[in-house]
């Protein structure tokens, strides 16, 4: 199978694989030799305790990705959460898609790597093992490179006694080699997203199909060419040609329609509601809020929570919206739900404490601020935002102590806040309060 004339092709594929492996190694090194961290909702299969569920789901996901290439009817900016339900049993009918996908892939790879003993074609006539065709002309096998003789444009004239330049051969890759290259472009760049080496932070990400789509398009082209060559009747050739033209037209129209979804954030998030309603409604709520469409934003947040009630970010966003509209009791309710869903959400503690402090519940506010300051700085979704919220909690706790006349306690809290504050935090208010405490204590 691996003939000498195919050495360059396989060397290129090996080089592509080696470079990809090296880049993954460098990326892993920069990440501290640790796999990426992500929330459970980003990749639910990776968080599943069932080995069967993880195996069936991870084997099925490449099939789903291939379907997006073959028929991109339903697209989405986000495929996390429950956009692709987990495969929890062997009886799930989607396993048939998985079996068909891998069987087809293996058959395609097998036939593309078959040796030169296969049946070949030459000028539209079938021959065996490179024997002469009916016209007596020698026929090269499809595994070999086809040669195309090109005369040199600088050939000297015979009457001047100068020999003509030798004919040059322009080598064209065989169909089998193009198929191998197509499969390599289709598979190799996609391997890091298969959860084979480490879990990734997404279920399906359309961006990882950009490079594999090149191999897929090349594979489709080879298939269309093969059908056109094998078609004996003119009608069949015209049918292949018209079908291909229609395919290009419909895919082009789909591209135009999809580009309309990307005109702005609102249209993009609305287009993803049917695939991932929880995430799409939540992001749409943020956009509507920025447009001062308060009632519509509130409705969007509540729709998101209808599909997924334990989203801490969405609970917090709804609480913040209610707080900004002076609906403090409702806001407090959603902040507490957000803390229950994610105990490390420092911003929810901060706003809860502020509301309690404004309501005169100083002791409960003090406990809330204190609990926020004790959250460990590990496995956080946004470390910088967390540190800013913790610093603000300590600032408000110190302010609370100052108002109660506990100046020494307030100074201790302010010093702790200065130690924990991130670089982007403006420290002027902290230093100002420390000065007031020092003057009041003296």
Secondary structure, 3 states (H helix, E strand, C coil): CCCHHHHHHHHHHHHHHHHHHHHHHHHHHHCCCCCCCCCCCCCCCCCCCCHHHHHHHHHHHHHHHHHHHHCCCCCCCCCCCCCCCCCCCCCCCHHHHHHHHHHHHHHHHHHHCCCCCCEEEECCEEEECCCCCCCCCCCCCCCCCEEEEECCCCCCCHHHCCCCCCCEEEEECCHHHHHHHHHHHHHHHHHHHCCCCCCCCCCCCHHHHHHHHHHHHHHHHHHHHHHHHHCCCHHHHHHHHHHHHHHHHHHHHHHHHHHHHCCCHHHHHHHCCCCCHHHHHHHHHHHHHHCCCHHHHHHHHHHHHHHCCCCHHHHHHHHHHHHHCCCHHHHHHHHHHHHHHCCCCHHHHHHHHHHHHHCCCHHHHHHHHHHHHCCCCCCCCCHHHHHHHHHHHHHHHHHHHHHCCCHHHHHHHHHHHHHHCCCCCCCHHHHHHHHHHHHHHC
